[in-house]
């Protein structure tokens, strides 16, 4: 009974010593393909401006398909759940990072004039950020408030450097060194964890005989 419960939660892992190399390779391949697909769909959605894909829904579908695959292989439920959560997190992280990738590749950097400064510590805005309302070169106000480069010392009339997507698929962002490294590193960490989780789930799903 204990062995059955352990196999249900963590997978049967019916091999002696180290797992077969082909099994290890299969686990890594499943993880890499899943992470790559979620990241690729997220970037493609933002790049093309497809609403569903840009919002991360495509990545959620891939995460669901991965979960179903691991269940079919007989992977332990705890490991399946871990992989599902990591896939979900990766899909939800992608829209912001995909926007950064798109703006890096085709964005146009232009000056903008600050018209209003709001926020700061104690205002209830996430992280105590300052938010700047800005206007473009023609004087037309932007619908998106800028926080990158907007600081407590910023005043109306100051100039901010803003990067625009010429196709309008990504909202404009302020340009400030290092402000996008956190989400980028977060996606890399979650992707690596997803690969490791998938590999472990596949390896421990191994049975000497098909389950009855």
Residue pairs with C-beta under 8 A, 6 or more apart in sequence:
7 13
7 76
8 76
8 77
9 76
9 77
9 78
10 76
10 78
10 79
10 204
11 74
11 75
11 76
11 79
11 201
11 203
11 204
11 205
11 206
12 74
12 204
12 205
12 206
12 207
12 211
13 19
13 203
13 204
13 205
13 206
14 206
14 207
14 208
15 23
15 206
15 208
19 203
19 206
20 206
23 202
23 203
23 206
24 199
24 203
26 202
27 198
27 199
27 200
27 201
27 202
27 203
28 195
28 198
28 199
30 66
30 69
30 198
30 199
30 202
31 194
31 195
31 196
31 197
31 198
31 199
32 195
34 62
34 63
34 66
34 87
34 194
34 195
34 198
35 90
35 191
35 194
35 195
37 62
38 58
38 59
38 62
38 63
38 87
38 90
38 91
38 94
38 191
39 59
39 90
39 94
39 187
39 191
41 53
41 58
41 59
41 62
41 94
42 53
42 54
42 56
42 58
42 59
42 91
42 94
42 95
42 97
42 98
43 94
43 98
43 101
43 102
44 50
44 53
44 58
45 52
45 53
45 54
45 55
45 56
45 58
45 95
45 98
46 53
46 54
46 95
46 98
46 99
46 101
46 102
46 169
46 170
47 98
47 101
47 102
47 169
48 169
49 167
49 168
49 169
52 58
54 95
54 98
54 169
55 95
56 91
56 92
56 94
56 95
58 91
59 87
59 90
59 91
59 92
59 94
60 88
60 91
60 92
62 87
62 91
63 84
63 87
63 88
63 90
63 91
64 84
66 83
66 84
66 87
66 198
67 80
67 83
67 84
67 87
70 79
70 80
70 83
70 198
70 201
70 202
70 205
71 80
73 201
73 202
73 205
74 205
74 207
74 211
75 83
75 201
75 202
75 204
75 205
76 201
76 204
76 205
79 197
79 200
79 201
79 204
80 201
82 197
82 201
83 194
83 197
83 198
83 201
86 190
86 193
86 194
86 197
87 194
89 190
90 187
90 190
90 191
90 194
93 183
93 186
93 187
93 190
94 187
96 183
97 180
97 183
97 184
97 186
97 187
99 170
99 171
99 173
100 173
100 180
100 183
100 184
102 165
102 169
102 170
103 163
103 165
103 170
103 173
106 165
106 166
106 167
107 163
107 164
107 165
107 166
107 170
108 163
108 164
108 165
108 166
109 161
109 162
109 163
109 164
109 175
110 136
110 137
110 161
110 162
110 163
110 164
111 137
111 159
111 160
111 161
111 162
112 134
112 135
112 136
112 137
112 142
112 146
112 159
112 160
112 161
112 162
112 172
113 134
113 135
113 157
113 158
113 159
113 160
114 132
114 133
114 134
114 150
114 154
114 155
114 156
114 157
114 158
114 159
114 160
115 133
115 134
115 135
115 141
115 156
116 132
116 133
116 156
117 130
117 131
117 132
117 133
117 150
117 154
117 155
117 156
118 125
118 130
118 131
118 132
118 133
118 145
119 125
119 128
119 129
119 130
119 131
119 147
120 128
120 129
120 130
120 152
121 128
122 128
125 131
129 147
129 150
130 147
130 150
130 151
130 152
130 154
131 145
131 146
131 147
131 150
132 145
132 146
132 147
132 149
132 150
132 154
132 160
132 174
133 141
133 142
133 145
133 146
134 141
134 142
134 145
134 146
134 160
134 162
135 141
135 142
136 142
142 162
142 172
143 171
144 171
144 172
146 160
146 162
146 172
146 173
146 174
147 174
148 173
148 174
148 175
148 176
148 179
149 160
149 161
149 174
149 175
149 176
150 160
150 174
154 160
160 174
161 174
161 175
162 172
162 173
162 174
162 175
163 172
163 173
163 174
163 175
164 172
165 171
165 172
